[in-house]
Each structure stands twice: as C-alpha cells, then as structure tokens.
Amino acid sequence: MRTRQIILLCIALAALTVAGLLTVSNARRTGAETEDYPDGIPWLCTNPDCGAEIVVTLDEMSDFFLENPDRNSLRCPKCGQYDTARAARCPDCKRLYPRQLARQAGRSVCPSCRNSNAPSPEGSQ
C-alpha cells in the first residue's frame, strides 16, 4: 500500500511540474512586446514584385531566427521570398521603409515623403 501512495505522489508531482512549465511558457508568449515595439517589429519585403509590410512579435522573430540561424531576414508571408529588411514607419506618411536604405548624414530620411524627422534606424519601429 505504501509503494502505491509513493507512485501516485510522484505522478501528481510530475503533472504539477508539467502544468507549471506550460503556464510559464504560455505567459512568455502573451507578454512578448516591449515599450519599444508595442505593435510588433516592422519588416518590409524588398522584392520589387511584392513590397508587403510585415509586423511580427518579438517571440515570432526570435523563434524564426532560432530555427533558421543561417538567415538574416524573415520569409515574406506574401511572396515566400527571404527578401525582407527591418523597417521604420514614417511618423508623417505612415509608410514603412527599409531602415538601412534611408540613411543620410547620420539621420534617417523617409524615401516616400523625404521627412527627415523619421525615426533613427538604431531605435526605430
């Protein structure tokens, strides 16, 4: 009888441990954003035939790069290509543009409206 109680106790502890791990994992997913990226991280497909605007959560981006360590850009969900670049959203025209292509004199300039008050590439969304 005592052996059976020990086995049941071990099973109950194992079940509680699994439930705790699942709860922590799920909590990490739901609290994924930071104040720097409240709406997710913007990317832009640079394929000339596509141009899709992509916004991913920190977890989605982290999971992708953990699963694809040899990639330096996300896969575009619209065209399927890996021609994507981190983007910044212009505060005036609200369009996304590739951050690395819009640098002028150390500042970020929106290529659509030429706004020089666009967020800097280092800390932009």
N, C-alpha and C positions, 0 to 999 in steps of 0.2 A: 504494500500500500504506500509506503513512504517513497519508493522509487517512482511510482506513478505521479505523485504530487510534485516531485522534483522535475520530472519531464514536462508536466503541464506548466509549471512555473517558468521553465526555460523557453517553452513555446510562447508563452504570454510575453516574456521579456523581449524575445526576438520580434514578435509582432509590434510591440510598442516602439522598438528601435526603428523598424522599417517605417512605421507611421510617422515618427519624428523626422526621419530623413526626408521623406516625401513632403512633409509640411515645410521644412526649411528650403528644399529645392523649389517648391511652388512659390514661396514667399520671395525668393530671389528673383524669380521671373516677373512677378507682379510689381516689384519696386525697382524696375530696371533703369528708369530715367533719372537724370540728374538735373539740377537747375540750369546747367549749360545747354542741355538738349531736352527741354520739356516735351517736345513733339517728336523726338527721334532725331536721327542723324541723316541729313540730306546728302544724296548722291545723284549724279546726273549721268545718263547714258550718253557717251560721246560718239556713238555710232551715228553717222550723218543721216542714215535712213530711219533712225528711231528717235533719239532725244528724250526718252522717258525720264520723268522725275521720280526718284525713288527715295522713300524715307523709311529707315529701318531703326529698330530699337537697339540699344546698346547690347542687349543679350543676343539679338539676331546677328548683329555684326560680329560679336565675339565668337558665337557658335560657328559662324561661317569660316572665320579665319583659323579657328582651332581645327576644324575639319579639313581646311584647304590651306595649309601653311605655305605652300608654294605660290599662292595667288597674292596679288597686291591690289586687286579690285574685285568688287562684287559682280555676280552674274545678274544681268538685266532680266527681270521677270517678263518683259515685253518681247524682246528680240532674242534672248537667250545667249547673247554675247557677253564677254568679260570686258567690254569697252566702257567701263564706268570710272568716274572720278568723284572724289569728295567735292561737295558743292557748298556754296554760300548763297543765302537768299538776300536779294537786294531789298533794303527797307523801303525804297520808293516804288519800284515797279513790281516787286514781289516775285520776280523770276529767279530761278536757280541758275548759277553759272559755275563752271569749274574754277575752283579757287586758284590753282596754280597757273592758270592761263590769264588771269586778270590782274597780275601784279604790275604796278607802275610806280617807280620811285619809292619802293618800300610800303606802298599802300595798295589796298585792293580797290579796283575800279570795275563797276558793273559794265560788261560789254554791251548790254542792251540799251541802257539809258545813260551810260557814262557817268553815273553817280559816283563821286569819289568819297562819299560818306558811307560806302558799303562796308560791311564788317571786315575786319582784317582776317587774312587766311589763317593766322595762328589760333584764333579763338572764335571763329565764326561758325554759324549754323548753316 
